[in-house]
Amino acid sequence: MEKLVYQTAPAVTFATNTFTNVPIILQYDDTPLISVIREQSLGYTTEIPIYHSDGTYLAKVKGTRIFPTEDGKKAGLELNHPKDMTVCKMGNRTVFEIFHESGNAFRTHAELHTPDGYFVKSANTFPQVTSKAGEPLKIGGLIMSNNRFANLRIGIWLKSNGSCAIGVA
């Protein structure tokens, strides 16, 4: 055996950065976009609200399950379950994918929008935010990768005024 790891606090890797015992990984203004919650039956897992680009609240993702809202059902959200995956589509567009991995591990790919229509994307580094019109909301020139954050209230707090706080206690 190479190493034995005992984990007493939840750890989430987001954009190559690991957040341990951080209940809100990513927040936009007052809206948590990626949170860690404790479910009695599951232990620790993630919770992610899914918004449409017009701000409609479409679904809530808890761990590996997607729960469409009434507005999401009306908008035509479809869930498919290919082998080791859950895929959430709206029309021909994939909005959210969950990849089930060994044990309790899973990985997600998503198009995250904020309630006011900004698009948040992450490609292995720092999240980027884009307005409805496609213009970037500048969040500084930071590139963060392979960092560890622990025992914080919020990991990354993006704000609609263009500011960003990292590691909010």
BAGUMI-792285 format. One record per residue (C-alpha): residue number from 1; chain; y, x, z. Coordinates in nm, 3 decimals. Example, Ala and Ser with C-alpha at 12.3 -4.5 7.8 and 13.67 -1.06 7.14 Angstrom:
BEGIN
<1 "A" <-0.450 1.230 0.780>>
<2 "A" <-0.106 1.367 0.714>>
***
This chain:
BEGIN
<1 "A" <0.000 0.000 0.000>>
<2 "A" <0.333 0.146 -0.106>>
<3 "A" <0.557 -0.037 0.145>>
<4 "A" <0.556 -0.337 0.371>>
<5 "A" <0.873 -0.549 0.391>>
<6 "A" <0.944 -0.804 0.664>>
<7 "A" <1.222 -1.043 0.574>>
<8 "A" <1.389 -1.258 0.839>>
<9 "A" <1.697 -1.356 0.637>>
<10 "A" <1.713 -1.498 0.284>>
<11 "A" <1.793 -1.253 0.004>>
<12 "A" <1.917 -1.359 -0.340>>
<13 "A" <1.980 -1.130 -0.635>>
<14 "A" <2.267 -1.243 -0.855>>
<15 "A" <2.400 -1.033 -1.143>>
<16 "A" <2.199 -0.730 -1.015>>
<17 "A" <2.364 -0.758 -0.670>>
<18 "A" <2.160 -0.858 -0.362>>
<19 "A" <2.303 -1.099 -0.105>>
<20 "A" <2.119 -1.112 0.229>>
<21 "A" <2.203 -1.377 0.487>>
<22 "A" <2.495 -1.500 0.274>>
<23 "A" <2.496 -1.883 0.263>>
<24 "A" <2.731 -1.911 -0.038>>
<25 "A" <2.658 -1.658 -0.311>>
<26 "A" <2.917 -1.786 -0.562>>
<27 "A" <3.203 -2.027 -0.496>>
<28 "A" <3.479 -2.156 -0.723>>
<29 "A" <3.786 -2.282 -0.532>>
<30 "A" <3.631 -2.515 -0.271>>
<31 "A" <3.306 -2.577 -0.461>>
<32 "A" <2.996 -2.369 -0.387>>
<33 "A" <2.820 -2.298 -0.720>>
<34 "A" <2.523 -2.104 -0.580>>
<35 "A" <2.425 -2.161 -0.216>>
<36 "A" <2.132 -2.073 0.005>>
<37 "A" <2.001 -2.365 0.208>>
<38 "A" <1.714 -2.411 0.450>>
<39 "A" <1.464 -2.682 0.366>>
<40 "A" <1.202 -2.766 0.628>>
<41 "A" <0.918 -2.773 0.377>>
<42 "A" <1.035 -2.473 0.172>>
<43 "A" <1.213 -2.239 0.410>>
<44 "A" <1.514 -2.079 0.239>>
<45 "A" <1.594 -2.171 -0.120>>
<46 "A" <1.893 -2.197 -0.352>>
<47 "A" <2.108 -2.500 -0.431>>
<48 "A" <2.316 -2.516 -0.749>>
<49 "A" <2.529 -2.810 -0.871>>
<50 "A" <2.530 -2.856 -1.249>>
<51 "A" <2.854 -2.981 -1.403>>
<52 "A" <2.928 -3.071 -1.764>>
<53 "A" <3.224 -2.897 -1.928>>
<54 "A" <3.427 -3.217 -1.873>>
<55 "A" <3.361 -3.194 -1.498>>
<56 "A" <3.090 -3.462 -1.476>>
<57 "A" <2.840 -3.382 -1.201>>
<58 "A" <2.508 -3.389 -1.389>>
<59 "A" <2.242 -3.262 -1.150>>
<60 "A" <2.159 -3.067 -0.837>>
<61 "A" <1.908 -2.784 -0.847>>
<62 "A" <1.720 -2.714 -0.524>>
<63 "A" <1.488 -2.419 -0.555>>
<64 "A" <1.267 -2.488 -0.856>>
<65 "A" <1.345 -2.860 -0.880>>
<66 "A" <1.622 -3.031 -1.075>>
<67 "A" <1.753 -3.368 -0.954>>
<68 "A" <1.968 -3.548 -1.215>>
<69 "A" <2.255 -3.761 -1.081>>
<70 "A" <2.316 -4.112 -1.215>>
<71 "A" <2.586 -3.963 -1.441>>
<72 "A" <2.335 -3.702 -1.557>>
<73 "A" <2.082 -3.969 -1.645>>
<74 "A" <2.349 -4.162 -1.837>>
<75 "A" <2.445 -3.841 -2.023>>
<76 "A" <2.085 -3.803 -2.139>>
<77 "A" <1.960 -3.507 -1.933>>
<78 "A" <1.597 -3.435 -2.013>>
<79 "A" <1.355 -3.229 -1.806>>
<80 "A" <1.063 -3.049 -1.970>>
<81 "A" <0.792 -2.850 -1.795>>
<82 "A" <0.637 -2.588 -2.023>>
<83 "A" <0.398 -2.341 -1.855>>
<84 "A" <0.564 -2.170 -1.557>>
<85 "A" <0.906 -2.318 -1.640>>
<86 "A" <1.137 -2.612 -1.587>>
<87 "A" <1.389 -2.670 -1.865>>
<88 "A" <1.687 -2.906 -1.839>>
<89 "A" <1.838 -3.010 -2.174>>
<90 "A" <2.120 -3.234 -2.284>>
<91 "A" <2.073 -3.320 -2.647>>
<92 "A" <1.972 -2.999 -2.828>>
<93 "A" <2.144 -2.776 -2.572>>
<94 "A" <1.961 -2.608 -2.284>>
<95 "A" <2.171 -2.639 -1.970>>
<96 "A" <1.938 -2.487 -1.711>>
<97 "A" <1.607 -2.298 -1.707>>
<98 "A" <1.393 -2.209 -1.408>>
<99 "A" <1.120 -1.950 -1.454>>
<100 "A" <0.843 -1.975 -1.192>>
<101 "A" <0.719 -1.630 -1.095>>
<102 "A" <0.447 -1.508 -0.859>>
<103 "A" <0.452 -1.633 -0.500>>
<104 "A" <0.770 -1.816 -0.407>>
<105 "A" <0.986 -1.619 -0.650>>
<106 "A" <1.175 -1.779 -0.935>>
<107 "A" <1.449 -1.684 -1.177>>
<108 "A" <1.715 -1.908 -1.332>>
<109 "A" <1.927 -1.904 -1.645>>
<110 "A" <2.212 -2.154 -1.653>>
<111 "A" <2.534 -2.263 -1.811>>
<112 "A" <2.746 -2.317 -1.501>>
<113 "A" <3.066 -2.514 -1.530>>
<114 "A" <3.311 -2.581 -1.251>>
<115 "A" <3.429 -2.935 -1.165>>
<116 "A" <3.749 -2.870 -1.362>>
<117 "A" <3.569 -2.743 -1.672>>
<118 "A" <3.575 -2.364 -1.645>>
<119 "A" <3.261 -2.191 -1.771>>
<120 "A" <3.106 -1.928 -1.543>>
<121 "A" <2.862 -1.681 -1.692>>
<122 "A" <2.697 -1.370 -1.566>>
<123 "A" <2.523 -1.109 -1.775>>
<124 "A" <2.378 -0.854 -1.531>>
<125 "A" <2.718 -0.757 -1.389>>
<126 "A" <3.016 -0.947 -1.251>>
<127 "A" <3.059 -1.320 -1.329>>
<128 "A" <3.310 -1.412 -1.599>>
<129 "A" <3.509 -1.734 -1.605>>
<130 "A" <3.630 -1.900 -1.928>>
<131 "A" <3.858 -2.203 -1.965>>
<132 "A" <3.767 -2.517 -2.161>>
<133 "A" <3.972 -2.378 -2.451>>
<134 "A" <3.771 -2.054 -2.448>>
<135 "A" <4.038 -1.829 -2.297>>
<136 "A" <3.914 -1.599 -2.022>>
<137 "A" <4.039 -1.643 -1.669>>
<138 "A" <4.099 -1.282 -1.575>>
<139 "A" <3.922 -1.173 -1.258>>
<140 "A" <4.030 -0.811 -1.251>>
<141 "A" <3.854 -0.517 -1.409>>
<142 "A" <3.563 -0.499 -1.167>>
<143 "A" <3.212 -0.417 -1.272>>
<144 "A" <2.973 -0.459 -0.983>>
<145 "A" <2.605 -0.375 -1.012>>
<146 "A" <2.318 -0.302 -0.775>>
<147 "A" <2.526 -0.361 -0.460>>
<148 "A" <2.402 -0.508 -0.133>>
<149 "A" <2.602 -0.765 0.064>>
<150 "A" <2.486 -0.887 0.406>>
<151 "A" <2.589 -1.129 0.679>>
<152 "A" <2.889 -1.280 0.500>>
<153 "A" <3.009 -1.640 0.465>>
<154 "A" <3.079 -1.612 0.088>>
<155 "A" <2.963 -1.339 -0.149>>
<156 "A" <3.192 -1.396 -0.450>>
<157 "A" <3.481 -1.643 -0.434>>
<158 "A" <3.643 -1.712 -0.770>>
<159 "A" <3.968 -1.909 -0.771>>
<160 "A" <4.136 -2.111 -1.043>>
<161 "A" <4.456 -1.911 -0.995>>
<162 "A" <4.275 -1.603 -1.129>>
<163 "A" <4.213 -1.433 -0.795>>
<164 "A" <3.879 -1.326 -0.660>>
<165 "A" <3.755 -1.238 -0.312>>
<166 "A" <3.437 -1.039 -0.262>>
<167 "A" <3.253 -1.032 0.067>>
<168 "A" <3.433 -1.302 0.265>>
<169 "A" <3.337 -1.291 0.635>>
***
